[in-house]
Amino acid sequence: MKLTVQDIFDLNKGLNEIGEMNNIPIKLAFRIQLIAKKVRDEHAIANDLRTKLIKKYRDDSITERVEIEKDHLETFNKEHDELM
């Protein structure tokens, strides 16, 4: 089964929510935690690459929020879509 980076982000979020549940059987909780660990590892790599991409194209003149430079927006979107 092939997953996209977007799938990894979604899985990470969902597994974190399931991991916070207290009413699931311990055997199931253990298996979920094993899967979550693998997903977290992939998520960390993807998130690091995404952060580097944002830093590469961000507009440094804006400090209160992250905004991509308008001149590089198309290139950023293309690379971001490729990653995701």
SERO-4910 file (N, C-alpha, C, O; in steps of 0.05 Angstrom, whole numbers):
BEGIN
 pado doro    nc1    nc2    nc3   cac1   cac2   cac3    cc1    cc2    cc3    oc1    oc2    oc3
  Met    A     17    -24      0      0      0      0     18     25      0     35     28     17
  Lys    A     13     42    -19     28     67    -20     12     90     -7    -12     92    -12
  Leu    A     26    106      8     14    128     21     28    154     12     52    154      6
  Thr    A     12    175     11     24    201      5     32    214     31     25    205     53
  Val    A     47    236     29     55    251     53     30    262     67     28    263     91
  Gln    A     11    271     51    -14    280     62    -28    258     78    -39    264    100
  Asp    A    -27    234     68    -38    211     83    -24    208    110    -37    202    130
  Ile    A      2    211    110     18    208    134     10    229    155      7    223    178
  Phe    A      6    255    145     -2    276    163    -30    269    175    -34    273    199
  Asp    A    -48    260    158    -75    253    168    -74    229    187    -88    230    208
  Leu    A    -59    209    180    -56    186    198    -45    193    225    -54    184    246
  Asn    A    -24    210    225    -12    218    250    -32    232    268    -34    227    292
  Lys    A    -48    250    256    -68    264    272    -89    244    283    -96    246    306
  Gly    A    -99    226    266   -119    207    275   -108    188    296   -122    182    316
  Leu    A    -84    178    293    -72    160    312    -67    174    339    -70    162    360
  Asn    A    -60    199    338    -57    214    363    -83    217    378    -84    214    402
  Glu    A   -105    221    363   -131    223    375   -140    197    387   -150    196    409
  Ile    A   -135    175    373   -141    148    383   -124    142    408   -134    130    427
  Gly    A    -99    150    407    -81    144    430    -90    158    455    -82    149    477
  Glu    A   -105    179    453   -115    193    477   -140    180    489   -148    188    511
  Met    A   -152    161    475   -175    148    485   -168    129    507   -147    115    506
  Asn    A   -185    127    527   -180    110    550   -196     84    550   -191     67    567
  Asn    A   -215     82    532   -234     60    534   -229     38    513   -247     23    506
  Ile    A   -204     36    502   -199     15    483   -183     -7    497   -167     -2    515
  Pro    A   -187    -32    488   -172    -54    500   -142    -51    498   -132    -40    479
  Ile    A   -128    -61    518    -99    -57    520    -84    -69    496    -64    -58    487
  Lys    A    -93    -92    487    -80   -106    464    -83    -88    439    -63    -85    424
  Leu    A   -106    -77    435   -110    -59    412    -94    -33    415    -82    -23    396
  Ala    A    -93    -23    440    -78      2    445    -48     -3    439    -35     15    428
  Phe    A    -38    -26    446    -10    -33    440     -4    -33    410     15    -22    401
  Arg    A    -22    -47    395    -18    -48    366    -20    -20    353     -5    -14    335
  Ile    A    -38     -4    363    -41     23    353    -16     39    358     -7     54    341
  Gln    A     -4     36    382     20     50    389     44     42    371     60     58    364
  Leu    A     45     16    364     66      7    346     63     20    318     83     29    306
  Ile    A     39     21    308     34     34    282     39     64    284     52     75    267
  Ala    A     30     76    306     34    105    310     64    112    310     71    133    300
  Lys    A     80     95    322    109    100    323    121    102    295    136    120    288
  Lys    A    113     83    278    122     83    250    113    108    235    128    120    220
  Val    A     88    115    239     76    138    226     90    164    236     95    181    220
  Arg    A     96    165    262    109    189    273    137    193    261    145    215    255
  Asp    A    151    171    256    177    173    244    175    184    216    191    202    208
  Glu    A    157    175    200    152    185    173    143    214    174    151    230    158
  His    A    125    220    193    114    247    196    137    267    202    137    289    191
  Ala    A    155    259    219    177    277    227    194    284    203    202    307    199
  Ile    A    200    264    186    216    269    162    201    288    143    212    307    133
  Ala    A    176    282    138    160    298    120    157    327    131    158    346    115
  Asn    A    152    329    156    149    356    168    174    372    167    173    396    163
  Asp    A    197    359    170    223    372    168    227    383    140    235    406    136
  Leu    A    221    367    120    223    376     92    203    399     86    210    418     72
  Arg    A    180    397     97    159    418     93    169    444    106    165    465     94
  Thr    A    180    442    129    191    466    143    213    479    127    215    503    125
  Lys    A    231    462    117    253    473    101    243    487     76    253    508     68
  Leu    A    222    475     63    210    487     40    198    515     46    201    534     31
  Ile    A    184    516     69    172    542     77    194    562     83    192    585     74
  Lys    A    215    555     97    237    573    103    250    583     77    259    606     76
  Lys    A    252    566     57    265    573     32    250    595     18    262    612      5
  Tyr    A    223    594     19    207    613      3    192    634     20    177    649      8
  Arg    A    195    634     45    180    653     62    189    682     58    212    687     51
  Asp    A    171    699     63    176    728     61    186    737     89    171    739    108
  Asp    A    212    742     91    224    749    117    216    777    127    221    784    150
  Ser    A    205    793    110    197    820    118    171    819    135    165    839    149
  Ile    A    157    797    135    133    794    151    140    776    175    148    753    171
  Thr    A    137    787    199    146    773    222    123    761    239    128    742    254
  Glu    A     99    772    237     77    762    254     65    736    244     51    723    260
  Arg    A     69    729    219     59    703    209     77    694    186     93    710    175
  Val    A     73    670    178     89    659    155     74    665    129     50    659    127
  Glu    A     87    678    111     76    684     85     97    679     64    121    687     67
  Ile    A     89    666     42    108    660     21    111    685      3     91    699     -3
  Glu    A    135    690     -6    140    713    -24    123    709    -49    122    687    -61
  Lys    A    110    730    -57     92    729    -81    107    720   -106     96    707   -123
  Asp    A    132    728   -109    148    721   -133    154    691   -134    158    680   -156
  His    A    153    678   -111    160    649   -110    136    632   -104    139    608    -99
  Leu    A    112    643   -103     88    628    -95     83    604   -113     77    583   -104
  Glu    A     85    608   -139     80    586   -158    100    564   -155     92    540   -155
  Thr    A    125    571   -152    146    551   -148    142    536   -121    144    512   -120
  Phe    A    136    551   -100    130    539    -74    107    520    -76    109    497    -67
  Asn    A     85    528    -88     62    511    -91     68    485   -106     59    464    -99
  Lys    A     84    488   -127     91    464   -143    108    445   -126    102    421   -126
  Glu    A    128    455   -111    145    438    -95    129    426    -71    133    403    -64
  His    A    111    443    -60     95    433    -37     76    411    -46     73    391    -32
  Asp    A     64    415    -69     46    394    -80     61    368    -86     51    346    -82
  Glu    A     86    372    -96    102    348   -102    109    333    -76    108    308    -76
  Leu    A    115    347    -55    121    335    -29     96    321    -18     97    298     -9
  Met    A     74    335    -19     50    324     -6     37    302    -23     17    291    -16
***
